[in-house]
Each structure stands twice: as structure tokens, then as C-alpha cells.
Amino acid sequence: MKKIAVFGLGAMGYGIASSILRAGHTTHGFDVVPEQVTRFQANGGSAGALTDVAGSLDAVAVVVLNAAQTEAVLFGDDAIVPQLPAGAVVLACATVPPNFAREMEQRCNAHDVHYLDAPISGGAGKAASGQLSIMASGTKAALDAAKPVLDATAETVFTLGDTAGAGSAMKAVNQLLAGVHIATMAEALTFGMTQGVTPDKFLEVISKCAGTSWMLENRAPHIIAGDFTPLSSVNIWPKDLGIVLDIAKSAQFSAPITTTALQQFVEAAKMGLGGEDDSAVAKVYARNTGLTLPSEKE
């Protein structure tokens, strides 16, 4: 059994930490929200200050929001990488630009620490059940060192190359589709409402037809229930689709559908919905058309 730390105990990170703990590893959880750390320790997570445990860690999973937060964990004020023993591995799970992943790999290697570019997909439910899809790229040594974490958290591990960057490139492709699918689901659901199609009937029928998608089947129930508790928030998408468009610009690639979807999430954030579930982008369409969505839960 290994000693592993998870940085970031949000919806995804908490599930990942719980899956690692369930696999029998000594698991530490760290987060800027102290209550999340306390909760994880109450559920079996190991206690201990970072400075006390870092030198004995075999692996670190960084499950934060973006590149800036990833860099802060690895090389910021309380930098974890210089404290890790030689041969430890960092699994970086946030959606970040490929060039950033390559830079982090080089900086980790300078400390004799392996770096695995390991963005994740599957949502909070699959994180908690250890059934994520992980788009991994890195050296064979990094993959080998990360295997206990991958085995505990993933149903499918795609190995995409022997250097960092390829995993993040694939995640950008996935996020392009996922963000577009959520916005399109919201557009289709509210369009149906203008024609007398209720949201619950929309889901019943379209989920069995060619127009369905995983995102439609996963997010439409949130709208039907009127429950916008954030499992994946609106605020994630201006970041992730922004990364997609930055990569597209560097490749001189036009991505007009992504641009349009991005604007819907930006508008949702302007409406004060940034902290709500990303299915709340439907409220943009409802506002613009004068529709009334199912009431939110008290």
C-alpha cells in the first residue's frame, strides 16, 4: 500500500480521495476549505501537516480548478514538489493547456519527481465510485509510479504518449464537446418548451433518440428537478472553453460553435449563476424567451 495525498477536495477531488482510501492506501487530503479536510479525515483520511507527511509520499494527485492553482500547489508558497522524495509522482488532473503540462513536467523532473499529465472525465459520481476515464501522458516511469492511483480511481486509462501535453490536448477535445453538448441541451430543452414539449417529456423521448448525448442524459434531470446544486459549475466552462479557443488560436483553427457555446456560459455567469450547476445555462434561454423553468428546490 502507498502513501498518497490529494490536493483539492471539491466534488471531483473528494471522490478521488475516497476511492484511493477505499483501495487501502494511506490517504491525506488537503484543501483551502478546512471543513473539507475535517470531513475527509472523519471518513478515514489520514491526518498530518503537509510538511510532516510530504517526505514520505509516493504520489500526489492535484485535483484543482486550473493551471494557476496547479502551479501554486506544485511550486507556490507551500510548494509540494521540492518536499517530495525522489521517484514520487505527481498526477495533474485539472484541465490545462498542453504547453503548461509540458512545463510542469520539466520542472518536476528537475526535482527527480515524475509528472503524469492526467486530466479526468466522468463527473463526481464516477470519481466517487472509482470509475473515471483518465487521459494520461507521461514517461513509462511516471505511469508505473502512478499505477496505484490509476487503479483506484479509473475504469479506463488512455495512454496517449510518453511526454506530458498529449493528455491535456485530448482533454481539450473532450471539453469542447462536453461544453457544446451542455449548451445545446439547454437550447434544445427550452426550444421544446416553446412548442409545448415539457422538460420531462423532452428527456423521456430524446434520451431514446439519435439526438441524445451523455451530457443531455446527465444534466437535463437537474433542470427537470429544479436542482442546480453544483456538481460541475457554470464557472468551469468559461475557463475550459477559453483554453480550447486559446489552443485553437495557436493552431490557426476556427471554432465558431465553441465560441457560441462559450458566450452562453459567460452570459450565465453575468446573470450571477456562476456558482450553480452548469445545467443552469438553460436559465439564459429561459430569460431571453420568457419561459418558466421547473421551480428550484427550497
VEXGU-624817 format. One line per 3 residues: number of its first residue (from 1); their letters; for each residue x negated, y, z negated of N, C-alpha, C. Coordinates in steps of 0.02 Angstrom, whole numbers, plus 50000, padded with zeros to 5 digits. Example, Ala and Ser with C-alpha at 12.3 -4.5 7.8 and 13.67 -1.06 7.14 Angstrom:
BEGIN
1> AS> 49340/49716/49610/49385/49775/49610/49340/49835/49610; 49358/49888/49646/49316/49947/49643/49355/50002/49606
This chain:
BEGIN
1> MKK> 49958/49941/50000/50000/50000/50000/49956/50063/50000; 49981/50115/50032/49942/50176/50042/49967/50233/49997; 49926/50284/49991/49945/50346/49957/49958/50398/50010
4> IAV> 50020/50423/50011/50042/50466/50065/50077/50528/50036; 50067/50585/50068/50102/50646/50049/50142/50672/50107; 50202/50696/50092/50245/50727/50142/50252/50801/50124
7> FGL> 50237/50844/50170/50244/50916/50161/50306/50939/50200; 50355/50965/50163/50418/50985/50193/50472/50935/50176; 50514/50951/50127/50566/50906/50105/50635/50933/50123
10> GAM> 50641/50957/50185/50706/50975/50211/50744/50913/50232; 50794/50923/50275/50837/50866/50294/50796/50810/50326; 50750/50827/50369/50709/50775/50402/50653/50750/50356
13> GYG> 50618/50797/50325/50561/50778/50284/50581/50737/50224; 50638/50753/50193/50660/50713/50135/50675/50642/50156; 50707/50634/50214/50721/50567/50239/50658/50528/50254
16> IAS> 50609/50562/50284/50545/50530/50299/50510/50509/50235; 50507/50554/50186/50476/50538/50123/50511/50479/50089; 50577/50478/50092/50615/50424/50061/50602/50358/50095
19> SIL> 50595/50359/50162/50580/50297/50199/50511/50270/50182; 50463/50316/50175/50395/50295/50156/50395/50265/50086; 50431/50297/50041/50436/50273/49972/50469/50204/49971
22> RAG> 50521/50196/50010/50557/50132/50012/50514/50076/50038; 50465/50093/50080/50419/50042/50107/50366/50021/50056; 50366/50052/49997/50322/50030/49944/50259/50070/49934
25> HTT> 50251/50124/49972/50191/50165/49966/50198/50216/49909; 50142/50234/49879/50141/50289/49832/50152/50353/49871; 50207/50388/49856/50228/50444/49899/50237/50507/49859
28> HGF> 50201/50559/49879/50207/50626/49849/50246/50670/49897; 50288/50712/49871/50325/50760/49911/50311/50831/49889; 50297/50875/49937/50283/50945/49922/50328/50990/49964
31> DVV> 50351/51044/49935/50396/51090/49970/50393/51157/49935; 50409/51209/49973/50410/51276/49943/50471/51286/49898; 50519/51240/49903/50578/51242/49859/50566/51192/49802
34> PEQ> 50552/51215/49742/50535/51169/49688/50589/51118/49673; 50653/51137/49683/50707/51090/49669/50704/51028/49712; 50679/51036/49774/50673/50978/49818/50619/50930/49793
37> VTR> 50566/50957/49767/50512/50916/49739/50538/50878/49678; 50573/50914/49634/50601/50883/49574/50650/50827/49592; 50691/50841/49641/50740/50791/49664/50704/50728/49690
40> FQA> 50652/50738/49730/50616/50680/49758/50582/50640/49703; 50552/50674/49655/50520/50638/49601/50571/50600/49558; 50630/50629/49550/50683/50595/49512/50706/50532/49548
43> NGG> 50697/50530/49613/50716/50472/49652/50659/50423/49665; 50604/50433/49629/50549/50384/49633/50485/50411/49662; 50485/50472/49687/50423/50501/49713/50372/50512/49658
46> SAG> 50309/50510/49677/50255/50517/49628/50243/50590/49611; 50228/50603/49549/50212/50671/49526/50138/50684/49536; 50118/50746/49524/50047/50763/49528/50036/50825/49569
49> ALT> 49991/50868/49545/49974/50929/49582/49935/50910/49645; 49942/50951/49696/49908/50937/49759/49833/50931/49750; 49804/50975/49711/49731/50974/49702/49708/50910/49667
52> DVA> 49753/50879/49629/49735/50818/49593/49741/50756/49636; 49787/50757/49684/49800/50695/49723/49770/50696/49793; 49753/50756/49819/49731/50761/49888/49672/50717/49905
55> GSL> 49624/50713/49860/49563/50675/49874/49573/50600/49879; 49632/50575/49860/49644/50503/49863/49696/50484/49916; 49719/50533/49954/49772/50520/50003/49745/50484/50065
58> DAV> 49784/50437/50090/49768/50403/50153/49800/50438/50212; 49857/50470/50201/49893/50501/50257/49934/50559/50231; 49945/50607/50275/49986/50665/50261/50034/50675/50320
61> AVV> 50099/50679/50306/50149/50695/50357/50172/50767/50346; 50166/50807/50398/50185/50878/50393/50250/50888/50432; 50305/50897/50394/50371/50900/50424/50401/50968/50409
64> VLN> 50372/51019/50439/50393/51088/50428/50425/51116/50491; 50439/51181/50492/50480/51209/50545/50443/51222/50610; 50381/51246/50605/50348/51271/50666/50272/51267/50661
67> AAQ> 50239/51294/50712/50166/51292/50714/50135/51333/50658; 50163/51391/50643/50134/51433/50591/50136/51398/50523; 50191/51365/50508/50196/51329/50445/50150/51268/50444
70> TEA> 50144/51234/50501/50098/51177/50506/50027/51200/50492; 50006/51254/50523/49938/51279/50513/49927/51301/50441; 49979/51330/50411/49973/51352/50341/49962/51293/50294
73> VLF> 49997/51237/50306/49987/51177/50266/49917/51150/50275; 49896/51147/50337/49831/51114/50352/49772/51157/50334; 49776/51223/50348/49717/51266/50342/49731/51333/50308
76> GDD> 49787/51340/50275/49805/51403/50242/49774/51410/50174; 49808/51449/50131/49781/51465/50065/49768/51402/50023; 49813/51354/50027/49804/51291/49990/49790/51234/50039
79> AIV> 49746/51247/50086/49733/51201/50141/49723/51129/50118; 49760/51084/50148/49755/51014/50129/49697/50979/50164; 49683/50997/50226/49633/50960/50265/49564/50958/50231
82> PQL> 49537/51015/50207/49471/51011/50175/49470/50969/50112; 49528/50955/50083/49531/50916/50022/49538/50841/50034; 49553/50822/50096/49566/50751/50112/49500/50713/50118
85> PAG> 49502/50648/50101/49442/50608/50111/49430/50593/50184; 49369/50580/50203/49353/50561/50272/49394/50499/50291; 49422/50501/50352/49461/50444/50376/49535/50449/50363
88> AVV> 49556/50499/50323/49628/50510/50314/49658/50536/50379; 49724/50532/50384/49757/50553/50446/49812/50603/50430; 49818/50652/50473/49874/50700/50472/49922/50682/50527
91> LAC> 49986/50674/50510/50038/50665/50560/50077/50731/50563; 50072/50766/50619/50105/50831/50627/50170/50820/50665; 50226/50833/50631/50292/50813/50657/50334/50871/50684
94> ATV> 50313/50933/50674/50352/50990/50698/50348/50996/50774; 50396/51030/50802/50394/51047/50873/50347/51106/50882; 50292/51095/50918/50241/51147/50927/50216/51146/50999
97> PPN> 50185/51199/51022/50156/51199/51090/50100/51148/51095; 50092/51115/51152/50038/51066/51160/49969/51094/51145; 49956/51156/51166/49889/51185/51153/49876/51192/51079
100> FAR> 49927/51207/51040/49920/51212/50967/49901/51143/50939; 49933/51091/50962/49918/51023/50939/49845/51005/50954; 49822/51023/51012/49752/51008/51030/49703/51047/50985
103> EME> 49721/51109/50969/49678/51149/50925/49676/51118/50855; 49733/51097/50829/49734/51067/50763/49695/51001/50761; 49698/50963/50814/49659/50901/50818/49585/50916/50811
106> QRC> 49561/50967/50847/49490/50983/50845/49470/51007/50774; 49512/51047/50743/49495/51073/50677/49497/51018/50624; 49544/50972/50631/49545/50915/50584/49484/50871/50593
109> NAH> 49467/50858/50655/49410/50815/50669/49345/50843/50641; 49342/50909/50638/49282/50941/50609/49274/50925/50535; 49328/50903/50503/49326/50883/50433/49327/50807/50426
112> DVH> 49316/50771/50481/49318/50698/50481/49387/50672/50461; 49438/50710/50480/49508/50691/50468/49541/50679/50536; 49577/50623/50542/49613/50608/50603/49675/50652/50609
115> YLD> 49696/50665/50670/49756/50704/50683/49799/50667/50733; 49861/50655/50715/49908/50624/50762/49963/50674/50778; 49968/50691/50842/50022/50732/50867/50084/50688/50867
118> API> 50131/50701/50821/50185/50652/50809/50253/50684/50801; 50276/50723/50850/50343/50751/50845/50397/50697/50842; 50452/50714/50810/50503/50664/50793/50570/50681/50825
121> SGG> 50612/50630/50833/50679/50640/50859/50725/50588/50828; 50788/50608/50817/50836/50560/50790/50883/50588/50739; 50866/50645/50709/50911/50676/50661/50899/50652/50590
124> AGK> 50933/50686/50543/50923/50673/50472/50943/50602/50453; 50996/50576/50483/51019/50508/50467/50967/50456/50483; 50937/50461/50541/50886/50412/50560/50821/50422/50522
127> AAS> 50807/50484/50502/50749/50496/50459/50757/50459/50393; 50818/50462/50365/50831/50430/50301/50831/50354/50305; 50848/50328/50363/50850/50255/50371/50787/50226/50402
130> GQL> 50738/50268/50416/50675/50244/50444/50681/50222/50516; 50724/50255/50555/50738/50234/50624/50726/50291/50674; 50678/50334/50660/50662/50388/50705/50629/50363/50769
133> SIM> 50631/50405/50820/50587/50397/50878/50530/50447/50869; 50469/50423/50877/50411/50466/50869/50370/50466/50933; 50355/50527/50957/50317/50536/51019/50245/50550/51001
136> ASG> 50205/50499/50998/50138/50504/50968/50083/50508/51020; 50035/50551/51007/49974/50552/51047/49915/50569/51002; 49861/50534/51014/49801/50542/50974/49755/50483/50986
139> TKA> 49698/50484/50954/49650/50430/50963/49677/50364/50935; 49647/50309/50956/49666/50245/50928/49655/50243/50853; 49600/50274/50831/49586/50277/50759/49641/50314/50721
142> ALD> 49666/50369/50751/49720/50406/50720/49784/50364/50717; 49799/50330/50771/49858/50287/50773/49853/50231/50722; 49794/50201/50717/49784/50147/50669/49793/50172/50598
145> AAK> 49764/50230/50583/49769/50258/50515/49841/50277/50498; 49878/50297/50550/49947/50319/50539/49997/50262/50538; 49976/50202/50554/50022/50146/50562/50068/50134/50502
148> PVL> 50044/50137/50440/50091/50127/50383/50148/50178/50382; 50133/50240/50400/50185/50291/50402/50232/50278/50460; 50204/50262/50518/50246/50249/50576/50291/50189/50565
151> DAT> 50264/50136/50535/50304/50076/50522/50363/50091/50474; 50351/50136/50427/50402/50151/50377/50456/50198/50403; 50440/50238/50453/50486/50292/50472/50516/50286/50541
154> AET> 50489/50243/50584/50509/50244/50654/50537/50177/50677; 50590/50182/50716/50616/50124/50752/50577/50114/50817; 50557/50170/50848/50520/50169/50910/50463/50219/50908
157> VFT> 50403/50196/50923/50345/50241/50929/50321/50239/51001; 50324/50296/51034/50299/50302/51102/50227/50327/51098; 50180/50288/51124/50110/50310/51126/50098/50342/51194
160> LGD> 50080/50406/51193/50082/50447/51253/50014/50472/51276; 49960/50451/51242/49895/50474/51263/49846/50471/51206; 49781/50475/51222/49730/50467/51170/49704/50533/51143
163> TAG> 49738/50588/51160/49721/50652/51131/49787/50688/51113; 49783/50733/51066/49842/50772/51047/49866/50815/51105; 49930/50832/51104/49959/50876/51155/50012/50841/51196
166> AGS> 50000/50778/51213/50048/50741/51255/50113/50729/51217; 50108/50715/51152/50168/50705/51112/50210/50768/51109; 50177/50825/51100/50213/50888/51096/50242/50908/51164
169> AMK> 50209/50889/51218/50237/50903/51284/50301/50863/51294; 50301/50800/51274/50361/50759/51280/50416/50785/51235; 50399/50808/51175/50450/50836/51131/50481/50898/51161
172> AVN> 50442/50938/51197/50470/50997/51230/50521/50976/51282; 50507/50923/51319/50555/50897/51368/50620/50876/51332; 50611/50840/51277/50670/50817/51238/50710/50876/51212
175> QLL> 50675/50927/51186/50711/50984/51157/50746/51025/51211; 50717/51029/51270/50753/51062/51325/50822/51030/51334; 50822/50964/51339/50885/50928/51350/50931/50933/51290
178> AGV> 50903/50924/51230/50945/50925/51170/50979/50992/51160; 50940/51046/51167/50969/51113/51158/51022/51128/51211; 51007/51111/51273/51056/51121/51326/51119/51080/51314
181> HIA> 51110/51017/51292/51168/50974/51280/51213/51002/51224; 51183/51028/51171/51224/51056/51117/51263/51116/51141; 51229/51162/51176/51264/51221/51201/51318/51202/51252
184> TMA> 51303/51153/51295/51351/51132/51345/51410/51096/51313; 51397/51057/51261/51452/51025/51223/51499/51078/51196; 51470/51130/51166/51511/51184/51137/51551/51219/51191
187> EAL> 51520/51229/51248/51555/51262/51304/51612/51218/51330; 51599/51154/51337/51650/51108/51364/51708/51101/51314; 51691/51094/51250/51743/51085/51199/51790/51146/51197
190> TFG> 51760/51206/51197/51801/51267/51193/51836/51280/51259; 51805/51263/51315/51840/51268/51380/51902/51223/51379; 51894/51163/51353/51952/51118/51348/52008/51148/51307
193> MTQ> 51989/51183/51253/52040/51214/51211/52082/51265/51250; 52050/51300/51297/52089/51349/51337/52140/51315/51381; 52131/51249/51391/52177/51211/51433/52222/51165/51392
196> GVT> 52223/51176/51327/52267/51137/51285/52237/51072/51261; 52173/51061/51274/52139/51000/51251/52113/51012/51181; 52138/50977/51132/52115/50987/51064/52045/50958/51055
199> PDK> 52007/50985/51007/51939/50959/50997/51937/50884/50982; 51984/50858/50942/51982/50787/50927/51997/50745/50988; 52042/50768/51031/52057/50731/51093/51999/50736/51142
202> FLE> 51966/50794/51142/51906/50803/51183/51855/50749/51166; 51841/50740/51102/51791/50691/51081/51814/50620/51097; 51877/50605/51084/51903/50538/51096/51894/50517/51169
205> VIS> 51909/50563/51215/51908/50547/51286/51838/50553/51315; 51806/50610/51306/51742/50622/51340/51687/50575/51314; 51691/50555/51251/51640/50509/51225/51643/50441/51261
208> KCA> 51697/50427/51296/51703/50364/51333/51696/50375/51409; 51678/50436/51428/51673/50453/51499/51601/50472/51517; 51590/50483/51581/51523/50495/51607/51493/50561/51581
211> GTS> 51535/50607/51558/51511/50672/51536/51483/50672/51466; 51482/50615/51432/51460/50615/51362/51384/50621/51357; 51361/50632/51296/51290/50632/51280/51284/50616/51206
214> WML> 51223/50597/51185/51213/50583/51113/51229/50645/51072; 51207/50703/51096/51220/50765/51059/51294/50780/51055; 51331/50768/51108/51404/50778/51106/51436/50734/51053
217> ENR> 51418/50670/51053/51449/50624/51006/51427/50637/50934; 51367/50665/50925/51342/50680/50858/51368/50746/50831; 51372/50797/50873/51388/50865/50850/51462/50883/50854
220> APH> 51498/50858/50904/51569/50877/50909/51608/50860/50845; 51594/50804/50811/51630/50791/50749/51622/50845/50696; 51565/50880/50696/51555/50935/50649/51606/50991/50662
223> IIA> 51617/51006/50725/51664/51058/50743/51735/51037/50726; 51751/50974/50741/51818/50948/50726/51832/50950/50652; 51781/50934/50611/51790/50934/50538/51787/51004/50510
226> GDF> 51765/51053/50550/51756/51120/50524/51702/51124/50472; 51653/51078/50477/51599/51074/50428/51533/51091/50462; 51507/51150/50447/51445/51173/50479/51387/51173/50430
229> TPL> 51389/51127/50383/51332/51116/50338/51272/51098/50381; 51216/51133/50374/51161/51125/50422/51122/51060/50414; 51132/51014/50460/51088/50956/50466/51031/50974/50514
232> SSV> 51047/51014/50564/50998/51044/50609/51026/51114/50624; 50991/51166/50604/51022/51232/50604/51016/51267/50672; 51059/51317/50681/51057/51360/50740/50987/51390/50748
235> NIW> 50956/51410/50693/50891/51444/50696/50835/51402/50727; 50844/51338/50728/50792/51295/50758/50786/51307/50834; 50842/51323/50865/50842/51323/50938/50811/51383/50971
238> PKD> 50817/51444/50945/50778/51498/50974/50703/51483/50972; 50681/51450/50918/50610/51430/50914/50593/51377/50966; 50631/51321/50965/50613/51264/51007/50623/51279/51082
241> LGI> 50678/51311/51099/50688/51328/51170/50640/51383/51191; 50621/51426/51143/50569/51475/51157/50503/51442/51174; 50485/51389/51138/50425/51351/51154/50429/51322/51223
244> VLD> 50488/51293/51239/50498/51264/51306/50485/51317/51359; 50514/51376/51350/50507/51428/51400/50436/51456/51404; 50401/51458/51347/50331/51478/51349/50289/51429/51389
247> IAK> 50301/51365/51379/50265/51314/51417/50283/51320/51491; 50347/51330/51505/50370/51337/51574/50336/51396/51608; 50332/51452/51571/50300/51511/51600/50227/51497/51617
250> SAQ> 50192/51462/51571/50121/51447/51584/50112/51401/51643; 50165/51361/51658/50162/51316/51715/50193/51346/51778; 50213/51409/51773/50247/51444/51828/50309/51405/51850
253> FSA> 50346/51383/51801/50406/51343/51812/50467/51381/51790; 50517/51387/51833/50579/51422/51816/50627/51374/51782; 50655/51394/51724/50701/51351/51687/50764/51391/51670
256> PIT> 50805/51406/51720/50862/51451/51709/50915/51422/51662; 50926/51356/51663/50977/51327/51620/50955/51331/51547; 50892/51319/51535/50864/51326/51467/50872/51398/51443
259> TTA> 50858/51445/51487/50863/51516/51469/50934/51534/51448; 50983/51508/51485/51053/51522/51469/51073/51491/51401; 51052/51429/51390/51067/51396/51326/51034/51435/51268
262> LQQ> 50973/51456/51278/50938/51494/51226/50978/51556/51207; 51005/51591/51255/51041/51652/51241/51103/51639/51198; 51134/51580/51206/51192/51565/51164/51172/51555/51091
265> FVE> 51115/51523/51079/51091/51514/51011/51068/51581/50981; 51036/51623/51022/51016/51689/50999/51078/51729/50978; 51131/51725/51018/51192/51760/51002/51224/51733/50938
268> AAK> 51221/51667/50929/51247/51638/50867/51209/51663/50807; 51143/51668/50813/51103/51695/50758/51121/51767/50743; 51133/51807/50795/51153/51877/50786/51220/51882/50750
271> MGL> 51262/51832/50758/51327/51831/50725/51321/51810/50652; 51260/51797/50629/51250/51777/50560/51257/51702/50549; 51252/51663/50603/51262/51591/50598/51197/51552/50597
274> GGE> 51141/51586/50591/51076/51553/50597/51066/51496/50549; 51093/51502/50488/51084/51450/50438/51136/51395/50442; 51183/51400/50488/51234/51348/50494/51211/51293/50541
277> DDS> 51247/51238/50542/51233/51182/50587/51233/51208/50659; 51190/51179/50701/51184/51205/50769/51248/51197/50810; 51293/51154/50788/51358/51150/50823/51398/51214/50816
280> AVA> 51378/51258/50769/51412/51322/50760/51404/51368/50820; 51362/51349/50868/51358/51388/50930/51427/51390/50964; 51470/51342/50949/51539/51344/50975/51575/51407/50953
283> KVY> 51555/51436/50897/51589/51497/50873/51576/51556/50918; 51521/51555/50956/51508/51608/51005/51563/51606/51058; 51576/51547/51085/51627/51539/51136/51696/51556/51108
286> ARN> 51709/51533/51047/51775/51545/51017/51787/51620/51008; 51735/51655/50985/51742/51727/50976/51755/51762/51042; 51716/51743/51093/51722/51776/51158/51789/51764/51191
289> TGL> 51822/51709/51173/51884/51690/51207/51945/51699/51162; 51934/51716/51100/51989/51724/51054/52019/51659/51030; 51978/51606/51029/52001/51541/51007/51993/51534/50931
292> TLP> 52032/51490/50902/52025/51473/50831/52002/51401/50825; 51941/51392/50800/51915/51325/50789/51945/51296/50726; 51941/51229/50718/51965/51199/50656/51935/51234/50595
295> SEK> 51974/51243/50543/51952/51281/50485/51891/51248/50453; 51844/51290/50431/51787/51264/50394/51810/51239/50326; 51773/51189/50300/51789/51163/50234/51777/51216/50182
298> E> 51818/51213/50130/51811/51261/50074/51742/51251/50042
